[in-house]
């Protein structure tokens, strides 16, 4: 504000006429006292309100006290009969949004205005009152609002209807009572009343499909007066189409003729709305699309930018799903590349890139090159993304597209833009083998002059993986070593790692790499020195014993399969003793999201004889608890602990839940018991488990609970032996046995003698999912590839009729107890097929990946294809058995 | 998509990006600073374009912004990114033309600030809580300007010019009603207003 005033001071006289020059809140609040004058000067009052509104509009805020003061003063102005002033009063009341106890003051004045003879008063009073009202007040004025809805003055009717739309959010039960009046207003002759009535009626009925369908049917046959109402009707019609197509697959699409008819409406707004609705129909056919595309094509050459933009944006979306349907517009699109409006030009280019054919690529690239220099980064990113997909579509054209990318990589640009280009090149290198060498060289040249540390390190890492596999790896060394000489510590460190990777993979380069690495030993950054020393050691550059080739490669290329957070906690807990820190003891299970990519190579060597590592952080507590009990300490490391399963109904005398702890050869049930009766003390609490329905399990130990006083949870344990590594399943029936002693509630002392008693619990079960750990992978595709098809098992299953596809997906995911990857557990609404990716670790520390493909037919029968890859054939079969049962 | 066409905000800025009058209807911008940031980014990205003859359009953070300039006044209307662009443009055109009528063709910042009350009323008549009330500039301007005096007040309290204004207002109103309603009811309204005199 101060700046605003100052600028005005500096400028010539003309600007100083601003009526708000030097305006100040305090002074205006002082001025507001004129509202209290016995002889109201309406002109002056209007001016003061305008000033107050100006302050609010500039972002000034009033304190609670100030706002209340102004509000009370303003209420005095209802005495004046000046319409202009009254309207300003309405405005400021809405802006001040008074609290409910203040609202009462103006309610009667506003209700009087609502029933006044002057229509302007009525319309505005309704809007103000509905804005500031609450539920109780609303019931008082409901009668007037209903009348207003069918008022013959369109302004009044619209005001009531629009207020109704807002009120429906807060007081739906009241507004729903108005549907008769609203229904009548839909037939109104006033164009906008019909629009507002239609909007409100639809919102009242939106959960009643049949009613919406009837409404649309009757209106599409009747007359709709305003273009806005027509647009609304088109939206509702396409909603009906969407919902009906879920039920019947075949047959004609209802209301398509109506939509097509709207393409010939005289208002452009309606034509466009209809065209857009047609392009967004589910499973639209090219015959249905044609008329819509034709009108959009006409819009492309309109003189109005908004129209061109709307058309090209819609066509751009169509191009993603039906590229062939859009090719007719390509000539019009090409002329839009030079459009003044850069948004339009960018959309035109990306559409062209999606629809273009192979022969047109070169010409298109030439046009785009001119265009790239004068658009903003955000548009460039869109273009880069489009070029990447084009290149993947026409791999033969990689040369010109890769050239284009490398050219723009050299030009000026921000981080996001450069990152988009680098990402695109990396993807092209990965997917198009021919492009690898040239792509890597482009990236090398880029890091010679790259100001973004993040990008440099990413590229160096990528070079380390891909570079050694090329025909002449030596040519990259120069670029990498230049980084060691020229860059900051972070980049130097990753350059050292990259050098080591070349050394490990390419024997002929080894001696030269050693020389370079030794130079790094004198670096002034300790991370760089440490890395150099470490790599020299592992690669045998200092003459020491060389580790086996495989270990070195695992170390250099295998990724860390442990979440860093877990590693950090474990390291903090580690106390230096004789025993070395064992990385395999770090929990691998990820709680929230998968952080690390699991590569089989990274983990195998450590798994030798090591107990399966798996507990989650909550399980750490369990593990401590169990190992403190001598009977269970010999069971080895805990594989998994289940979530607690309730064995009693809520609010019974004794609350018991069970946690299943799975070990390699044993299963321990931990019963958490709570005594909810204040007058009782339980002693010698045990759970007697009948394992007759679980043949492979044999009870080995029981740990009773000595005493269970009121409201203090205690645990009792039962341990079973089972065949090693076998995912045995079974059902166990449980009975809680104990000695009850009466407790005197006043003293809290228990009686001497107790009575033996028992209490039936629900059965517990060991299921296959108990042997599966949820362990995520970050890049499912890579993990899937790296597991290889050796132990792949594929089969198909019918799941029978299901409520919905997502219900079926959840059921299978829960059955397997695996971690869904990449958000694939979410099923898109109304989709008829879905694929879901799961990963996990099976007992015996065997990594398992699952690909599920679901399909549902019209009778809701769900079919599923299950593909399993794991490190062990028998495990792959076991997964199938889980599902088959 | 099933929702009613709606507007997220209407902005009227000057040639340096300062607010003349703004109105937000959506919760996307909670604080004044986020509003100002949005205005600044919209202003900077559009100021070089030539949106004088025809309204222009751009995308910002998943919103579409339709804009038009007149002298040192910059008009913007924002809608969600799945909104029909032409509807948003219609709102802009209604606002733009109504302001033109209210300022009697003098579309500049000075005039706008001097008649800020009219502009605020104009915003109030175009959109209510995001829902479009009216897009016809003549109707909007008519609603804002026509009623300078309470027609219920006794004529003796009115000056001659006010009385003339009142009469003109009644006339336009009955004409308007004629346009909107059927001829029969139009006559009725016209008749009523005559009787009031």
Interface residues (C-beta under 8 A of the other chain):
Chain A: X4 X7 X14 X15 X17 X18 X19 X20 X46 X49 X50 X53 X54 X57 X58 X59 X61 X81 X82 X83 X84 X86 X87 X88 X90 X91 X94 X116 X117 X118 X120 X127 X131 X152 X154 X155 X158 X159 X162 X163 X165 X166 X189 X190 X191 X192 X196 X199 X202 X203 X206 X228 X231 X232 X235 X236 X238 X239 X268 X269 X272 X273 X276 X280 X303 X304 X305 X306 X307 X309 X310 X313 X340 X341 X343 X376
Chain B: X1 X2 X3 X4 X5 X16 X18 X19 X21 X22 X32 X35 X36 X45 X49 X50 X54 X55 X56 X57 X58 X59 X66 X84 X85 X86 X87 X89 X90 X109 X110 X113 X114 X116 X117 X120 X121 X124 X128 X129 X131 X132 X133 X134 X135 X143 X147 X148 X149 X150 X151 X152 X153 X180 X181 X182 X185
